[in-house]
Amino acid sequence: ILDAGANIGASVVYFGIVFPRAHIVALEPARDNFEVLQANASGIDLDARCAAIGAVAGSPFATRW
């Protein structure tokens, strides 16, 4: 399961409960959210990355809205 934009990991925990045999890849670019995701998803078969998916290379936080 690929969770792109995993935030604090609520969906990761849900997927871990509903699909206990699945391997989950979770991407979350915000460092503070990523740290909470790691704590929340403890014990789940997870490959968590502090990263994002986008159409162009670069940081989503480099642009001013």
C-alpha positions as a Markdown table, in Angstrom:
| # | Residue | x | y | z |
|---|---|---|---|---|
| 1 | Ile | 0.0 | 0.0 | 0.0 |
| 2 | Leu | 1.4 | 3.4 | -0.9 |
| 3 | Asp | 0.2 | 6.3 | 1.3 |
| 4 | Ala | 1.5 | 9.5 | -0.4 |
| 5 | Gly | 0.8 | 12.3 | 2.1 |
| 6 | Ala | 0.5 | 10.1 | 5.1 |
| 7 | Asn | 0.4 | 13.1 | 7.6 |
| 8 | Ile | 0.5 | 11.8 | 11.2 |
| 9 | Gly | -0.2 | 8.2 | 10.2 |
| 10 | Ala | -3.9 | 7.7 | 10.9 |
| 11 | Ser | -4.4 | 6.1 | 7.5 |
| 12 | Val | -1.3 | 4.0 | 8.0 |
| 13 | Val | -2.7 | 2.6 | 11.3 |
| 14 | Tyr | -6.0 | 2.0 | 9.6 |
| 15 | Phe | -4.3 | 0.1 | 6.7 |
| 16 | Gly | -2.2 | -1.9 | 9.3 |
| 17 | Ile | -5.4 | -3.0 | 11.1 |
| 18 | Val | -7.5 | -3.8 | 8.0 |
| 19 | Phe | -4.7 | -5.3 | 5.9 |
| 20 | Pro | -2.3 | -6.8 | 8.5 |
| 21 | Arg | -0.3 | -8.7 | 5.9 |
| 22 | Ala | 0.3 | -5.7 | 3.7 |
| 23 | His | 3.6 | -3.8 | 3.5 |
| 24 | Ile | 2.9 | -0.1 | 3.7 |
| 25 | Val | 5.1 | 2.7 | 2.2 |
| 26 | Ala | 4.2 | 6.0 | 3.7 |
| 27 | Leu | 5.4 | 9.4 | 2.4 |
| 28 | Glu | 5.1 | 12.6 | 4.4 |
| 29 | Pro | 7.2 | 15.7 | 3.5 |
| 30 | Ala | 6.6 | 17.7 | 6.7 |
| 31 | Arg | 9.2 | 16.8 | 9.3 |
| 32 | Asp | 7.0 | 17.4 | 12.3 |
| 33 | Asn | 4.2 | 15.3 | 10.9 |
| 34 | Phe | 6.7 | 12.6 | 9.9 |
| 35 | Glu | 8.0 | 12.3 | 13.4 |
| 36 | Val | 4.4 | 11.8 | 14.8 |
| 37 | Leu | 3.7 | 9.3 | 12.0 |
| 38 | Gln | 6.7 | 7.2 | 13.0 |
| 39 | Ala | 5.5 | 7.2 | 16.7 |
| 40 | Asn | 1.9 | 6.4 | 15.7 |
| 41 | Ala | 2.8 | 3.6 | 13.3 |
| 42 | Ser | 5.1 | 1.7 | 15.7 |
| 43 | Gly | 4.8 | -2.1 | 15.2 |
| 44 | Ile | 3.4 | -1.8 | 11.6 |
| 45 | Asp | 5.2 | -3.3 | 8.6 |
| 46 | Leu | 6.1 | 0.1 | 7.3 |
| 47 | Asp | 8.7 | 1.8 | 5.1 |
| 48 | Ala | 8.2 | 5.5 | 6.1 |
| 49 | Arg | 10.0 | 8.3 | 4.2 |
| 50 | Cys | 10.2 | 12.0 | 4.9 |
| 51 | Ala | 9.5 | 12.7 | 1.2 |
| 52 | Ala | 6.9 | 13.7 | -1.4 |
| 53 | Ile | 5.7 | 12.9 | -4.9 |
| 54 | Gly | 5.5 | 15.8 | -7.3 |
| 55 | Ala | 5.5 | 16.8 | -11.0 |
| 56 | Val | 8.8 | 18.6 | -10.7 |
| 57 | Ala | 11.9 | 18.2 | -8.5 |
| 58 | Gly | 12.1 | 20.4 | -5.4 |
| 59 | Ser | 10.7 | 21.0 | -2.0 |
| 60 | Pro | 7.0 | 21.8 | -1.5 |
| 61 | Phe | 8.0 | 24.2 | 1.2 |
| 62 | Ala | 10.2 | 26.3 | -1.1 |
| 63 | Thr | 7.3 | 28.0 | -2.8 |
| 64 | Arg | 5.4 | 30.9 | -1.2 |
| 65 | Trp | 1.7 | 30.6 | -1.6 |
